Amino acid sequence: MEGDATYGAQDPDRVRRGAVNMGSFSVTIRPEGSALVFTDGGQGVIGAYDAEAFSCSVRMRLLPPILAVESNSACGGMNVSFSGLYRRGD
């Protein structure tokens, strides 16, 4: 699974100033039923969520047709977050 997120990319002034923050993750992990949880840290990828980790930590739950995602604040630059409700695009 891979994820990319930005903060400020939709603001032309921030883009012009080079003030766009970016974040990403790339992990290989199997979901458990409708849930996927990981922390990508110094010891590799572990199947646990840690809101206090200094490494990217994410938990997801598929609630069709919605994917609910929560991430800590360590998946990229300032204000970058993967947290939210996602729906498959057509």
C-alpha positions as CSV (number, residue, x, y, z in Angstrom):
1,M,0.0,0.0,0.0
2,E,1.2,3.5,-0.8
3,G,-0.1,6.9,0.2
4,D,0.9,10.4,-0.8
5,A,-0.6,13.5,0.9
6,T,0.1,17.3,0.7
7,Y,-0.8,20.4,2.6
8,G,-1.2,23.6,0.7
9,A,-1.0,22.2,-2.8
10,Q,-4.4,23.7,-3.7
11,D,-3.2,27.2,-2.7
12,P,-1.5,29.0,-5.6
13,D,0.3,31.4,-3.3
14,R,1.8,28.6,-1.2
15,V,2.8,26.7,-4.4
16,R,4.5,29.9,-5.7
17,R,6.4,30.3,-2.4
18,G,7.4,26.7,-2.3
19,A,5.4,26.3,1.0
20,V,3.7,23.0,0.2
21,N,4.3,20.2,2.7
22,M,4.3,16.6,1.6
23,G,4.1,13.2,3.2
24,S,4.0,9.6,2.1
25,F,4.2,6.0,3.1
26,S,4.9,2.7,1.4
27,V,4.3,-0.6,3.3
28,T,3.6,-4.2,2.6
29,I,1.2,-5.6,5.1
30,R,-1.9,-7.7,5.1
31,P,-5.2,-6.5,6.5
32,E,-7.0,-8.3,9.2
33,G,-10.6,-8.6,8.0
34,S,-11.8,-5.0,7.2
35,A,-9.0,-3.4,9.2
36,L,-5.4,-2.4,8.3
37,V,-3.0,-1.0,11.0
38,F,0.7,-0.2,10.8
39,T,3.5,1.8,12.1
40,D,6.5,2.2,9.7
41,G,9.4,2.8,12.0
42,G,13.1,2.2,12.7
43,Q,12.4,-1.5,13.3
44,G,10.5,-1.9,10.0
45,V,6.8,-2.1,9.6
46,I,4.8,-3.4,12.6
47,G,1.1,-4.2,12.7
48,A,0.1,-1.8,15.4
49,Y,-1.1,1.8,15.6
50,D,0.8,4.3,17.9
51,A,-0.5,7.8,18.0
52,E,2.6,8.9,19.9
53,A,5.2,7.4,17.5
54,F,7.8,9.5,15.8
55,S,7.2,7.3,12.8
56,C,4.2,7.2,10.4
57,S,1.4,5.2,12.0
58,V,-1.9,4.6,10.3
59,R,-5.1,2.7,10.9
60,M,-7.8,2.0,8.4
61,R,-11.2,0.4,8.5
62,L,-13.3,-0.4,5.4
63,L,-16.9,0.5,6.1
64,P,-18.3,0.1,2.5
65,P,-18.5,2.3,0.6
66,I,-16.3,4.4,2.9
67,L,-12.6,3.8,4.0
68,A,-12.1,5.5,7.4
69,V,-8.4,6.5,8.0
70,E,-6.6,7.8,11.0
71,S,-3.0,8.8,11.0
72,N,-0.7,10.3,13.6
73,S,1.2,13.5,12.8
74,A,4.4,11.8,11.7
75,C,3.6,10.8,8.1
76,G,5.2,13.9,6.5
77,G,5.6,17.6,6.8
78,M,3.7,20.0,9.0
79,N,-0.1,19.7,8.8
80,V,0.1,16.7,6.5
81,S,-2.4,14.0,7.4
82,F,-4.0,10.9,5.9
83,S,-6.9,11.1,8.3
84,G,-10.3,11.3,6.7
85,L,-13.1,9.4,5.0
86,Y,-12.4,8.2,1.6
87,R,-14.7,6.9,-1.2
88,R,-13.6,5.0,-4.3
89,G,-13.6,7.3,-7.4
90,D,-15.2,6.2,-10.6
